[in-house]
Amino acid sequence: MAEPAFETATPAARRSGKSADAFRTISEVADDLDVPQHVLRFWETRFAQIKPLKRAGGRRYYRPEDIELLRRIRELLYKHGYTIKGVQRLLKDHGLDQMPPVVQAPEPAPVPVVAPPPPMAPAPVAAKPSPIHNKPPELPLFDRGKVDRGVVMATLTEMEALASLLKMRPR
């Protein structure tokens, strides 16, 4: 016995009580995909493949295949970091049925937690210029012998971890 369409429907379809083959309004699709309605309208202007049925007054009704395409576009844009042009190129080169599967990026390695460096001594107060010669004061030079190598290494490790996080951030 075949499963009823209701049991295989998306969560939004189950909430609305519609079958999986029913047309959906823009608000239902926006809720299901977790994107604002204006984003769906914008995608219609950028992707010729998205063609919802429009009734009198401009009300949009999305077919199940439209919703699946929108879900795929959302995944490529939001989860995998493609640009609009990149997704357009994929659709042009591979078509709707031939789009290559998106390879999941591996989970990022856990970022090591680095203890904050110990508090540094306050900076020396600069001496006032000599009123006689109007020369700038001589400040003490950085003493390389007193650098704590552990603090420098911990700071460097933390900066590398932050740099790798910035590289992984979707744009």
N, C-alpha and C positions, 0 to 999 in steps of 0.2 A: 504494500500500500504506500502511495506517495505521501510525502510530508505536506501538510498544508502550507501554503505560501506565507501565512501569518507567522509560522514558527521559524522560517528562514529569513524573515525580514530584518531590516536594521532596527536598532533600538528606537529611533524616532518613529519608524513605521509601526512598531509594536505599541508605542505610546498613543499614536493617533488612531489605532484600530484599523488602518488601511492594509490591504494586501501588498505584497512585494511588487506587484505589477502595476499598482495604482500610480497615477500621476501625482506629483507633489507641488505645492506652492513654493514660492521663493522663501517664505518664512520657514516652512518645514525643512527645506534643504539647508538653509543657513543654520538652523538649529542643529540639524544632523551633522553637518560638517564643522560646526563651531567656527564659522566665519560670518562677518556682517553681510547683510543683503547687498550693500553697495559694492562689496568685493565681487560677488557673483555677477552683478551687472557689468562691472569692469572687465571681468574675465570674458564675458560674452563679446566685448569689443576687441579683445586680443586673440581669442581663439575661435576661428570660424567654425570649428567642429561642434561648439556648444550652440545648439539651436532649440531653445525651449519653445513649446507651443504657446503662442500669444493669442489671448481672447480679446474680445471687445474691451476697450479701456486699457489695453496694454498689460493685463494680468498674465503673469507667466505661469506655465505648468511644465514641470520637468519630467521627462520620461525616465524610467529606470536606467537606461543606457547613458542618458545625460548626467545623471547623478553619479554613476560609476566613473565617468570621465572626469567630472568635477572632483571626485574623491582622489583620483589618480593625480590630477593637476595639483591639488592641495598637498598631497604627500610629497611630490617632487619639489614644490616650492618651499614648503615649510619644514619638512623633515630632512630633506636631502640637499637643500641649499641651491637648487637650480634657480636661474633667473627666468624671467618671462621668455626672453629670446631663446634660452636653452631648452625650455619645454616646447616652444614653438618648433624649434629645429628637430627635436625628438619626434614630435607628431608628424612633421613634414617628411622626415627621413624614414620613419618606421610605420607610420599610420597608426590608427587606433588599435588594431588587432595585433600588430607586430612590435609594439613598444617593448624594448628590452626590460627585463626585470631590474629593479633598483637593488643594488647590492647594499646591504646594511653595513654601515660603518661600524668597526669594532668599538666596543666600549672603551672609553678613555681610561688610561691607567690612573689609579688613585693618586691624587696629588699629596705628596708627603707634607705632613703638618710640621712646620718648623717653629721652634720656640722663638719668641721675640728676643732680639739681642738685649743684653743688659743695658741699663740706662747709661748714657755717655756723660762724661763730666761736662759741666757747663763750659762754653767757649770762653777763652780769656777776653777780658774787656780790653778794647784797644786803648792805647795810651793817647793822651791828647797831644796835638801837634805842638811843637815847641814854638812859642810866640816869637822867639828871636830869629829862627831860620826859616820858618814856615815850611818845614819838611814834613811829609807824611810820617806817621809813627811807624816804627819797625815792629811788625807782628812776629810772634814766634813761628818758626817753620814747622811743618808737619814732621813729627818724629816717627820715622818708619820703623824704628826698633820697638815701639810700644804698640804696634797694631796687633790686635787679637785675631789670629788667623781663623779661629773658630767662628767668630762673629762675621768675618768677611765671607767665609764659605757658606754659612747659613743664609746670609743675605743673597748671595749669588744663586743658591739653590732655590730660594723663594722667588727670585726674579725670573729664573728659567721656567719654573712652574707657572707663573702668571703669564709669561710669553706664550707657552704652549696652550693655555686656556684661551688666550686671545686669538690664536691661530685657528682653534676649533670652533669658535663662535660663528654661527650662520650669519650671513649678511643679507 
